[in-house]
Amino acid sequence: MADRGTPRYDPDMSNQAISPVQFLISLLRAVREVTGQRPPPAWTHVSKVQSKLATDNVDAIDAAIRLAVKKGWLRADGDPASSITITVEGVKFLQT
């Protein structure tokens, strides 16, 4: 019998959502990978990045793209974005 002070392993613990910062970094990395790590500007469709991230959460992707654009890490075409490219600043951010 488990001690009451010791948390039990819950299989769902490994499926916890990642933080917004981790998601944003994952988005930037996915853009780099989908574009073959070509230097900016190398444009790609948002749907390809979404597939790479393996998520159906369009709202999270849209919010992350908007934040990355505001920070200067991505450029986007369309509202909501249909195509995106990482910027030189975005590449530098990933290297830090």
Secondary structure, 3 states (H helix, E strand, C coil): CCCCCCCCCCHHHHHCCCCHHHHHHHHHHHHHHHCCCCCCCCCEEHHHHHHHHCCCCHHHHHHHHHHHHHHCCEEEECCCCCEEEECHHHHHHHHC
